[in-house]
Amino acid sequence: MKSNFKIHILVFFLSIAVILLIYPHIFYKYFVLQMPFSDQVPQSYFADWTALISAAKCNLLGYDVFMENPCDSWNRKHVYGTIFLLLPYSDNLSDFYSFYLPIFFNLLFLYVVISHINFYKIEQVIIYILFIFSSATLLAIERFNFDVIIFLTLLLICYLRSNILKLILITVITLAKFYPIIISISLFFKGFSKKNILYFIAFLSLVSLIFFLDRDNLAKVFSNVSQMEADHHLAFGIMHFANFPSLNDQFPFEHLLIFSISLMSIVYFFSYLVLKKDKFLSNFNFEIYSDRLFFIGGVVCVSTYLLLSNYIYREIFIFLTLPFLLKTINQSHFAKFTILLIVIKLVLSPFTFYYIFSLNDDTLNIIKSILDNLIMSIMLASLVNIFFYKSKNLKFIK
């Protein structure tokens, strides 16, 4: 009861703090990248979500929102799955969609994050608070990016025992934002049985069929790929380091990219060797919730890091790895080092944002890019180790 009371108090105060972020004249401008306001758009609440709602609205008016979306304040084209256009939108539900629904999911997001805290360990409280007030988390909340819903869905998937329910959830989020297709690997949490392989084949067949039937719209989405790619200010990916103008003035893009790939390869190889002797994964078991979270969180982080130029929203999935890392920190130097890197990244996060947008200085952002590289290299080594050396002996939930 005492722990639950602390959770409620923390949620209350953090909710107030996050709500304050949407007002640009308090401390919003120091932590969150503002949308380009104008006389026509003096303030936008949950700007990423409004792009989806405006697309659903314009679709009902007969517009091809993959090519034009005049209902959106910034004329953003629809670059997500067609499934969003099936939302039962009407003007009577405008407030519900544009305000109450985002508020609900953001509060749920905060509650879920805080509910993972062990309040008897002050270091956990500090780490999770740092996570909540990191630039990636604040931006995802303020914009209400769909990654918040994917985040909550992944937590639910790690709780569920039914592969049928998992298949349904993974299919829905894959049709919405494409990259969650990698989460289909969770269908094998119970082992590589014929039944689970059939579930996996059924998932791929269903998604492939829907994508085939919707191929014309998908082609339009990928023709607008530039709208989905982040610039160096807000990027998360292997190419982030190679895209800094201050570095491009001194070194060719190709050389910087080679440096990023080489650094990741070296750290991956070193981590792989360390994991052979470290106890980090000695008790890893897919029957345990925190272990499943670590695996899924690592898969999402690493796969998106290696694909294109993602927005920093993807960094919220690092949270999924924290319960397992904190659980093993006393027995593993590998876990301690990984947590240290993540904490440094979280501590620097608000200062990085401030330096970028207030001082036009990318120094801390370059350091962030290198930290991302190190953390993702370590996670990749962990995932490979789990996949090749642990899966044979794992006992899965029936």
Salt bridges, closest charged atoms under 4 A:
ASP48 OD1 - ARG143 NH1 3.93
ASP64 OD2 - LYS220 NZ 2.62
ASP72 OD1 - ARG76 NH2 2.87
GLU142 OE1 - ARG143 NE 3.39
ASP147 OD1 - LYS177 NZ 2.98
ASP147 OD2 - ARG314 NH1 2.54
ASP231 OD2 - HIS233 ND1 3.50
ASP291 OD1 - LYS327 NZ 2.63
GLU315 OE1 - LYS345 NZ 2.70
GLU315 OE2 - LYS368 NZ 2.68
ASP362 OD2 - HIS232 NE2 3.26
ASP372 OD1 - LYS345 NZ 2.65
ASP372 OD2 - LYS368 NZ 2.57
